[in-house]
Amino acid sequence: MAATIQEQVVQAFEIVKQEEIAAPIDIVFETILEQMGPLNSTPEKPMPMKLEAWPGGRWFRDLGENTGHFWGVVQAIKPPSLLEICGPLFMSTPAVSNIQYRLTEENGLTRVRFVHRAMGWVGDADRGVDVGWTDLITRIRTAAEKRGRKR
């Protein structure tokens, strides 16, 4: 059996987003869990996920019949101010990511600092992830502000 060896470059990236959401911190935190979990979607289609909201809990896509895709594990959670997940996320390469949501509330506004750091063999298709995070954060803001008005 013949084998080929190709050297690859280990790459790293960081995405940082700061958002202000006009809703109480507890509503924003709950909305993050919902939008990353059962209400998750891509711009093209729904993509419900499971997010076990406790230390060591999994974040994964359950396709049924013991099939799916593991995205990460909850590294730290301190409702309603912190959610941190580490794992491969959407990358099916030797790569690891860490995402953090840090929330603070002041005068009825919740400030969300989102950070995604990754390193490993990052393919061309995985370099445009900022679009997906922007879509997710927009959905979080829209849903949280709507829920906040109903309160």
C-alpha positions, 0 to 999 in steps of 0.5 A: 500500500502506498502512502503520501505525505503532505505538509500542512500549515497550522493556522489560527484565527480570531473573530471578536464581536461586541453587540448591545441587545435591548433586553435583560441579561437573563433573556439574552442568555436563554435566547443564546441557548435556544438559538444555538440549540433547538432553534439553530439554523443556517441562512439556507435551512433549519439546523437544530442542535442539542446543547446540554447547558452544564459543564461537560455538556455536549453541543451536537447535531443529532440526526437520529439513529445514532448519527450526527456531528459533534461540535463541542463541549461546554467548558464553562457556564455561569448563567447568565453571564458566561457560556464557553464551548470548545471543540471542532465545531463545524470543522471536519479537520484536525482543528480545535475551537473555543467560543465564548459569550460574555454578557453584562447588563447595564441600564436595561441593555445587555452587552454581549462579547462574542469571541471565536478562536480556532487553530489547526488545519483550517480549510478554505471553506472554514475561513468564512465563518464570520458570516455564520456568527453574524447571522446567529448573533442577529437571530439572538438579538431579534429574538431576545429583544422581541421577548424583552418587549413582552416582559 
